[in-house]
Amino acid sequence: MPPYTWWELFGGGCPHLQFIAMRVLSQSATSSSCEQNWSHFGFVHSDKRNRLTTAQASRLVWLFSNLRLAKQQQALEQPDKVIPWDECSEVESEYSDEDE
């Protein structure tokens, strides 16, 4: 029996079971996210920054991770513009006007 059929027959009347199933089944099947988190902790909590409390380190790792994700998302949404060589002089004149 496919899972969606089982949920249609038996799971529709059990909202608590649905909530638990969604939480359990949404867990990652690999350890790559844990390893990435440990890598970020290693970057934040180094020999130079070893006086951080656990709460401070956790906040910095959260900030570092989310800034990295935001940067990746922004790169996907706004790909780099390629400026043809013959239009470079126009771009330079636009930037030189802004500086004045």
NUKOL-226067 format. One record per residue: residue number from 1; residue in three letters; x, y, z of N, C-alpha, C in turn. Coordinates in Angstrom, 1 decimal. Example, Ala and Ser with C-alpha at 12.3 -4.5 7.8 and 13.67 -1.06 7.14 Angstrom:
BEGIN
[r 1 "ALA" [13.2 -5.7 7.8] [12.3 -4.5 7.8] [13.2 -3.3 7.8]]
[r 2 "SER" [12.8 -2.2 7.1] [13.7 -1.1 7.1] [12.9 0.0 7.9]]
//
This chain:
BEGIN
[r 1 "MET" [0.9 -1.2 0.0] [0.0 0.0 0.0] [0.9 1.2 0.0]]
[r 2 "PRO" [0.7 2.1 -0.9] [1.5 3.4 -1.0] [1.2 4.2 0.3]]
[r 3 "PRO" [2.2 5.0 0.7] [2.0 5.8 1.9] [0.9 6.8 1.8]]
[r 4 "TYR" [0.7 7.5 0.7] [-0.4 8.4 0.5] [-1.8 7.8 0.7]]
[r 5 "THR" [-1.9 6.5 0.2] [-3.2 5.8 0.4] [-3.4 5.5 1.9]]
[r 6 "TRP" [-2.4 5.1 2.6] [-2.5 4.8 4.0] [-2.9 6.1 4.8]]
[r 7 "TRP" [-2.3 7.2 4.4] [-2.7 8.5 5.1] [-4.1 8.9 4.8]]
[r 8 "GLU" [-4.6 8.6 3.6] [-6.0 9.0 3.2] [-6.9 8.1 4.0]]
[r 9 "LEU" [-6.6 6.8 4.2] [-7.5 5.9 4.9] [-7.4 6.0 6.5]]
[r 10 "PHE" [-6.2 6.1 7.0] [-6.1 6.1 8.5] [-5.5 7.3 9.1]]
[r 11 "GLY" [-4.7 8.1 8.4] [-4.0 9.2 9.1] [-4.8 10.5 9.1]]
[r 12 "GLY" [-5.9 10.6 8.3] [-6.7 11.9 8.3] [-7.3 12.2 9.6]]
[r 13 "GLY" [-7.7 11.3 10.4] [-8.4 11.5 11.7] [-7.4 11.7 12.8]]
[r 14 "CYS" [-6.1 11.6 12.6] [-5.1 11.7 13.7] [-4.2 12.9 13.5]]
[r 15 "PRO" [-4.6 14.1 13.9] [-3.7 15.2 13.6] [-2.4 15.1 14.4]]
[r 16 "HIS" [-2.4 14.5 15.6] [-1.2 14.4 16.4] [-0.2 13.4 15.7]]
[r 17 "LEU" [-0.7 12.4 15.2] [0.1 11.4 14.5] [0.7 12.1 13.2]]
[r 18 "GLN" [-0.1 12.9 12.5] [0.4 13.6 11.4] [1.6 14.5 11.7]]
[r 19 "PHE" [1.4 15.3 12.8] [2.4 16.2 13.3] [3.7 15.4 13.6]]
[r 20 "ILE" [3.6 14.3 14.3] [4.8 13.6 14.7] [5.4 12.9 13.4]]
[r 21 "ALA" [4.6 12.4 12.5] [5.2 11.8 11.3] [5.9 12.8 10.5]]
[r 22 "MET" [5.3 14.0 10.4] [6.0 15.1 9.6] [7.3 15.5 10.2]]
[r 23 "ARG" [7.4 15.5 11.5] [8.6 15.9 12.2] [9.7 14.8 12.0]]
[r 24 "VAL" [9.3 13.5 12.1] [10.2 12.4 12.0] [10.7 12.3 10.5]]
[r 25 "LEU" [9.7 12.3 9.6] [10.1 12.1 8.2] [10.8 13.3 7.6]]
[r 26 "SER" [10.8 14.4 8.2] [11.5 15.6 7.7] [13.0 15.6 8.1]]
[r 27 "GLN" [13.4 14.7 8.9] [14.8 14.6 9.4] [15.7 14.2 8.2]]
[r 28 "SER" [16.9 14.8 8.2] [17.8 14.5 7.1] [18.4 13.1 7.3]]
[r 29 "ALA" [18.6 12.4 6.2] [19.1 11.0 6.2] [20.6 11.0 6.2]]
[r 30 "THR" [21.3 12.1 6.1] [22.7 12.1 6.0] [23.3 13.0 7.2]]
[r 31 "SER" [24.5 12.9 7.4] [25.2 13.6 8.5] [25.9 14.9 7.9]]
[r 32 "SER" [25.7 15.2 6.7] [26.4 16.4 6.1] [26.0 17.7 6.8]]
[r 33 "SER" [24.8 17.8 7.2] [24.4 19.1 7.9] [25.1 19.2 9.2]]
[r 34 "CYS" [25.2 18.0 9.9] [25.9 18.0 11.2] [27.4 18.4 11.0]]
[r 35 "GLU" [28.0 17.8 10.0] [29.4 18.1 9.7] [29.6 19.6 9.3]]
[r 36 "GLN" [28.7 20.1 8.6] [28.8 21.5 8.2] [28.6 22.4 9.5]]
[r 37 "ASN" [27.7 22.0 10.4] [27.6 22.8 11.6] [28.8 22.7 12.5]]
[r 38 "TRP" [29.4 21.5 12.6] [30.7 21.4 13.3] [31.8 22.2 12.7]]
[r 39 "SER" [31.8 22.3 11.4] [32.8 23.1 10.7] [32.6 24.6 11.1]]
[r 40 "HIS" [31.4 25.0 11.1] [31.1 26.4 11.4] [31.5 26.7 12.9]]
[r 41 "PHE" [31.2 25.7 13.8] [31.6 25.9 15.2] [33.2 25.9 15.3]]
[r 42 "GLY" [33.9 25.1 14.5] [35.3 25.2 14.5] [35.9 26.5 14.0]]
[r 43 "PHE" [35.2 27.1 13.1] [35.6 28.4 12.6] [35.3 29.5 13.6]]
[r 44 "VAL" [34.2 29.5 14.3] [33.8 30.5 15.3] [34.6 30.3 16.6]]
[r 45 "HIS" [34.7 29.1 17.0] [35.3 28.8 18.3] [36.8 28.3 18.1]]
[r 46 "SER" [37.7 29.2 17.8] [39.0 28.9 17.5] [39.9 29.1 18.7]]
[r 47 "ASP" [41.2 29.0 18.5] [42.1 29.3 19.6] [42.1 30.7 20.0]]
[r 48 "LYS" [41.9 31.6 19.1] [41.8 33.0 19.4] [40.5 33.4 20.1]]
[r 49 "ARG" [39.4 32.7 19.8] [38.1 33.0 20.4] [37.7 31.9 21.3]]
[r 50 "ASN" [38.5 31.5 22.2] [38.1 30.4 23.0] [37.4 30.8 24.3]]
[r 51 "ARG" [37.2 32.0 24.5] [36.5 32.5 25.8] [35.0 32.7 25.5]]
[r 52 "LEU" [34.5 32.3 24.4] [33.1 32.4 24.1] [32.3 31.4 24.9]]
[r 53 "THR" [31.1 31.8 25.4] [30.2 30.9 26.1] [29.5 30.1 25.0]]
[r 54 "THR" [28.9 29.0 25.4] [28.2 28.2 24.5] [27.1 28.9 23.8]]
[r 55 "ALA" [26.4 29.8 24.5] [25.3 30.6 23.9] [25.8 31.6 22.9]]
[r 56 "GLN" [26.9 32.2 23.2] [27.5 33.2 22.3] [28.0 32.4 21.0]]
[r 57 "ALA" [28.6 31.3 21.2] [29.1 30.5 20.0] [28.0 30.1 19.2]]
[r 58 "SER" [26.9 29.6 19.8] [25.7 29.2 19.1] [25.1 30.3 18.3]]
[r 59 "ARG" [25.0 31.5 18.9] [24.5 32.6 18.1] [25.3 33.0 17.0]]
[r 60 "LEU" [26.6 33.0 17.2] [27.6 33.3 16.1] [27.5 32.3 14.9]]
[r 61 "VAL" [27.4 31.0 15.3] [27.3 30.0 14.3] [26.0 30.2 13.5]]
[r 62 "TRP" [24.9 30.5 14.2] [23.6 30.7 13.6] [23.7 31.9 12.6]]
[r 63 "LEU" [24.3 33.0 13.1] [24.5 34.1 12.2] [25.3 33.8 11.0]]
[r 64 "PHE" [26.4 33.2 11.2] [27.4 32.8 10.2] [26.7 31.9 9.1]]
[r 65 "SER" [26.0 30.9 9.6] [25.3 30.0 8.7] [24.2 30.7 7.9]]
[r 66 "ASN" [23.4 31.6 8.5] [22.3 32.2 7.8] [22.8 33.3 6.9]]
[r 67 "LEU" [23.9 34.0 7.2] [24.5 34.9 6.3] [25.0 34.2 5.0]]
[r 68 "ARG" [25.6 33.1 5.3] [26.1 32.3 4.1] [25.0 31.8 3.2]]
[r 69 "LEU" [23.9 31.4 3.8] [22.7 30.9 3.1] [22.1 32.1 2.3]]
[r 70 "ALA" [22.0 33.3 3.0] [21.4 34.4 2.3] [22.3 34.9 1.1]]
[r 71 "LYS" [23.6 34.8 1.3] [24.5 35.1 0.2] [24.3 34.1 -1.0]]
[r 72 "GLN" [24.2 32.9 -0.7] [24.0 31.9 -1.7] [22.6 32.1 -2.4]]
[r 73 "GLN" [21.6 32.4 -1.7] [20.3 32.7 -2.3] [20.3 33.9 -3.2]]
[r 74 "GLN" [21.0 35.0 -2.7] [21.1 36.2 -3.5] [21.9 35.9 -4.8]]
[r 75 "ALA" [22.9 35.1 -4.7] [23.7 34.8 -5.9] [22.8 34.0 -6.9]]
[r 76 "LEU" [21.9 33.2 -6.4] [21.0 32.4 -7.3] [20.0 33.4 -8.0]]
[r 77 "GLU" [19.5 34.3 -7.2] [18.4 35.2 -7.7] [19.0 36.3 -8.6]]
[r 78 "GLN" [20.2 36.7 -8.4] [20.8 37.8 -9.2] [22.1 37.3 -9.8]]
[r 79 "PRO" [22.1 36.6 -10.9] [23.3 36.1 -11.4] [24.2 37.3 -11.9]]
[r 80 "ASP" [25.5 37.1 -11.9] [26.4 38.2 -12.3] [26.1 38.6 -13.7]]
[r 81 "LYS" [26.1 39.9 -13.9] [25.9 40.5 -15.2] [27.3 40.5 -15.9]]
[r 82 "VAL" [27.2 40.0 -17.2] [28.4 40.0 -18.0] [28.3 41.3 -18.9]]
[r 83 "ILE" [29.3 42.1 -18.8] [29.3 43.4 -19.5] [30.2 43.2 -20.7]]
[r 84 "PRO" [29.6 43.4 -21.9] [30.5 43.3 -23.1] [31.6 44.3 -23.1]]
[r 85 "TRP" [32.7 44.0 -23.7] [33.9 44.8 -23.6] [33.7 46.2 -24.2]]
[r 86 "ASP" [32.9 46.3 -25.2] [32.7 47.6 -25.8] [31.8 48.5 -25.0]]
[r 87 "GLU" [31.1 48.0 -24.0] [30.2 48.8 -23.1] [31.0 49.2 -21.8]]
[r 88 "CYS" [32.2 48.7 -21.6] [32.9 49.0 -20.4] [33.1 50.5 -20.2]]
[r 89 "SER" [33.4 51.3 -21.3] [33.6 52.7 -21.1] [32.4 53.4 -20.6]]
[r 90 "GLU" [31.2 52.9 -21.1] [29.9 53.5 -20.6] [29.7 53.3 -19.1]]
[r 91 "VAL" [30.1 52.1 -18.6] [30.0 51.8 -17.2] [30.9 52.6 -16.4]]
[r 92 "GLU" [32.2 52.7 -16.9] [33.2 53.5 -16.2] [32.7 55.0 -16.1]]
[r 93 "SER" [32.1 55.5 -17.1] [31.6 56.9 -17.0] [30.5 57.1 -16.0]]
[r 94 "GLU" [29.6 56.0 -15.9] [28.5 56.1 -14.9] [29.1 56.1 -13.5]]
[r 95 "TYR" [30.1 55.3 -13.2] [30.7 55.2 -11.9] [31.5 56.5 -11.6]]
[r 96 "SER" [32.2 57.0 -12.6] [33.0 58.2 -12.3] [32.1 59.4 -12.0]]
[r 97 "ASP" [30.9 59.5 -12.6] [29.9 60.6 -12.4] [29.4 60.5 -10.9]]
[r 98 "GLU" [29.2 59.3 -10.4] [28.7 59.1 -9.1] [29.7 59.6 -8.0]]
[r 99 "ASP" [31.0 59.4 -8.3] [32.0 59.8 -7.3] [32.1 61.3 -7.2]]
[r 100 "GLU" [31.7 62.1 -8.2] [31.8 63.5 -8.1] [30.8 64.2 -7.3]]
//
